[in-house]
Amino acid sequence: MEDWRGWGADTAWAYFEVYRPTFDIWISIVTGDVRLDWSKYPNADEYKVYRSTNDPYFSPSAPPLTTTTDTFFTDAASHTGDTLNQSYYIVEAIESGSVVHTYGTVGEFDYPLYEGAGFATDANWVGLVLFNDDILMASQLGSDIPFCTAVSLWDVNEQTFVNSCVRLGLFWIGDYTLNIGYPYQVNVPTDEIYTLVGKVPPSWQVHIYPSTGTDQNVIVLPLDATVTTAAELGASITGCTAVSVWDPVTQQVGRSCVYIAGLGFWIGNFSVHPGGVYLINATEEVIWP
């Protein structure tokens, strides 16, 4: 079954199969290392743990990272804290030498967060690229990010934020439900790296809208995206006129790749990566990719 999940009639959507995972494996960060815990599988003799770097939809292949009779494993060599490399894991239950169960893929994804210069708003962008059953609401995302003071949601038609969950002392006000594959602006008054952990969801599509303003959408590049530059991304989106990235230090658009229609090429190119958050200006409504 498929489902539309979104912010409202005039906002960007992510489109994917309804995702309500069964949790039989859990991932957490313990003193900077990835820890995996999984439920015991009946009659399993041992478990094989596999790790992939930057490939969330990988298939296990020999050799495994480790083989254990325990139902937990700590990876001291994960990419936690490395914003350019993400670690993903699959665990197989083995009985008499054969695979009898494969646990769902889990992973970690790192976002660099920065304090804005001077009296700035300390606005950063993160994507909800992994499913964590402890991060279903804006207040839970805010609480998971040290020192976060607000979690906000962009509306493309209004060209403003329509939902904002704000921390007041020990409480959060203005709470709302989060959605997988969506970008959220988080206000963080310090430099840090935020590590999101959870189950890898199915890939998603993004519904991009034009507006009466600047036509600015905010999207999260799917984890299996193959485009590597802003020009490639822009060219793959019908009606796209610019691809930009936010600079949290200066609190403004940092780089912008713009399509020059009269000349038929893009200027100001830069690299993009899966899971990254990008500002898309588009003059047509389109579902991408």
Solvent accessible surface area in square Angstrom, and as a share of the most:
residue,aa,sasa,rsa
1,M,184,0.82
2,E,102,0.46
3,D,49,0.25
4,W,107,0.37
5,R,46,0.17
6,G,24,0.23
7,W,35,0.12
8,G,29,0.28
9,A,84,0.65
10,D,65,0.34
11,T,1,0.01
12,A,4,0.03
13,W,53,0.19
14,A,2,0.01
15,Y,50,0.19
16,F,9,0.04
17,E,96,0.43
18,V,33,0.19
19,Y,30,0.11
20,R,177,0.65
21,P,29,0.18
22,T,111,0.65
23,F,48,0.20
24,D,30,0.15
25,I,0,0.00
26,W,109,0.38
27,I,16,0.08
28,S,45,0.29
29,I,61,0.31
30,V,71,0.41
31,T,135,0.79
32,G,44,0.43
33,D,40,0.21
34,V,0,0.00
35,R,77,0.28
36,L,0,0.00
37,D,41,0.21
38,W,9,0.03
39,S,49,0.31
40,K,143,0.60
41,Y,69,0.26
42,P,91,0.57
43,N,113,0.58
44,A,13,0.10
45,D,79,0.41
46,E,52,0.23
47,Y,3,0.01
48,K,51,0.21
49,V,0,0.00
50,Y,20,0.08
51,R,78,0.28
52,S,15,0.10
53,T,61,0.35
54,N,76,0.39
55,D,64,0.33
56,P,6,0.04
57,Y,88,0.33
58,F,30,0.12
59,S,91,0.59
60,P,43,0.27
61,S,82,0.53
62,A,90,0.70
63,P,118,0.74
64,P,37,0.23
65,L,68,0.34
66,T,35,0.20
67,T,61,0.35
68,T,24,0.14
69,T,107,0.62
70,D,64,0.33
71,T,43,0.25
72,F,88,0.37
73,F,40,0.17
74,T,62,0.36
75,D,5,0.03
76,A,84,0.65
77,A,68,0.53
78,S,23,0.15
79,H,52,0.23
80,T,36,0.21
81,G,33,0.32
82,D,47,0.24
83,T,35,0.21
84,L,144,0.72
85,N,44,0.22
86,Q,9,0.04
87,S,0,0.00
88,Y,3,0.01
89,Y,0,0.00
90,I,9,0.05
91,V,0,0.00
92,E,18,0.08
93,A,0,0.00
94,I,4,0.02
95,E,58,0.26
96,S,102,0.66
97,G,72,0.69
98,S,65,0.42
99,V,79,0.46
100,V,56,0.32
101,H,53,0.24
102,T,68,0.40
103,Y,3,0.01
104,G,30,0.29
105,T,26,0.15
106,V,1,0.00
107,G,0,0.00
108,E,0,0.00
109,F,4,0.02
110,D,2,0.01
111,Y,12,0.05
112,P,56,0.35
113,L,1,0.01
114,Y,84,0.32
115,E,90,0.40
116,G,5,0.04
117,A,65,0.50
118,G,75,0.72
119,F,220,0.92
120,A,32,0.25
121,T,93,0.54
122,D,23,0.12
123,A,3,0.02
124,N,2,0.01
125,W,29,0.10
126,V,3,0.02
127,G,1,0.01
128,L,8,0.04
129,V,0,0.00
130,L,0,0.00
131,F,31,0.13
132,N,25,0.13
133,D,65,0.34
134,D,102,0.53
135,I,8,0.04
136,L,78,0.39
137,M,61,0.27
138,A,0,0.00
139,S,19,0.12
140,Q,67,0.30
141,L,2,0.01
142,G,0,0.00
143,S,69,0.44
144,D,64,0.33
145,I,0,0.00
146,P,72,0.45
147,F,139,0.58
148,C,0,0.00
149,T,56,0.32
150,A,12,0.10
151,V,0,0.00
152,S,7,0.05
153,L,10,0.05
154,W,26,0.09
155,D,13,0.07
156,V,1,0.00
157,N,52,0.27
158,E,107,0.48
159,Q,40,0.18
160,T,66,0.38
161,F,69,0.29
162,V,65,0.37
163,N,52,0.26
164,S,52,0.33
165,C,0,0.00
166,V,53,0.31
167,R,79,0.29
168,L,103,0.51
169,G,62,0.60
170,L,165,0.82
171,F,147,0.61
172,W,44,0.15
173,I,91,0.46
174,G,50,0.48
175,D,64,0.33
176,Y,20,0.07
177,T,87,0.50
178,L,12,0.06
179,N,23,0.12
180,I,8,0.04
181,G,3,0.03
182,Y,2,0.01
183,P,4,0.02
184,Y,0,0.00
185,Q,23,0.10
186,V,0,0.00
187,N,23,0.12
188,V,0,0.00
189,P,57,0.36
190,T,40,0.23
191,D,94,0.49
192,E,34,0.15
193,I,85,0.43
194,Y,7,0.03
195,T,28,0.16
196,L,1,0.01
197,V,19,0.11
198,G,4,0.04
199,K,13,0.06
200,V,16,0.09
201,P,2,0.01
202,P,47,0.30
203,S,41,0.26
204,W,3,0.01
205,Q,59,0.26
206,V,5,0.03
207,H,24,0.11
208,I,0,0.00
209,Y,33,0.12
210,P,49,0.31
211,S,22,0.14
212,T,134,0.78
213,G,45,0.44
214,T,89,0.52
215,D,27,0.14
216,Q,42,0.19
217,N,0,0.00
218,V,1,0.00
219,I,1,0.01
220,V,0,0.00
221,L,0,0.00
222,P,2,0.01
223,L,7,0.04
224,D,70,0.36
225,A,20,0.16
226,T,123,0.71
227,V,22,0.13
228,T,80,0.47
229,T,35,0.21
230,A,0,0.00
231,A,19,0.15
232,E,79,0.36
233,L,0,0.00
234,G,1,0.01
235,A,73,0.57
236,S,53,0.34
237,I,3,0.02
238,T,78,0.45
239,G,22,0.21
240,C,9,0.05
241,T,54,0.32
242,A,12,0.10
243,V,0,0.00
244,S,7,0.05
245,V,43,0.25
246,W,63,0.22
247,D,40,0.21
248,P,22,0.14
249,V,65,0.37
250,T,71,0.41
251,Q,31,0.14
252,Q,107,0.48
253,V,65,0.37
254,G,41,0.39
255,R,131,0.48
256,S,48,0.31
257,C,0,0.00
258,V,56,0.32
259,Y,78,0.30
260,I,53,0.27
261,A,81,0.63
262,G,78,0.75
263,L,123,0.61
264,G,45,0.44
265,F,96,0.40
266,W,46,0.16
267,I,85,0.43
268,G,43,0.42
269,N,68,0.35
270,F,16,0.07
271,S,92,0.59
272,V,9,0.05
273,H,84,0.38
274,P,48,0.30
275,G,0,0.00
276,G,4,0.04
277,V,18,0.10
278,Y,8,0.03
279,L,7,0.03
280,I,0,0.00
281,N,28,0.14
282,A,0,0.00
283,T,77,0.45
284,E,85,0.38
285,E,103,0.46
286,V,32,0.19
287,I,68,0.34
288,W,14,0.05
289,P,87,0.55
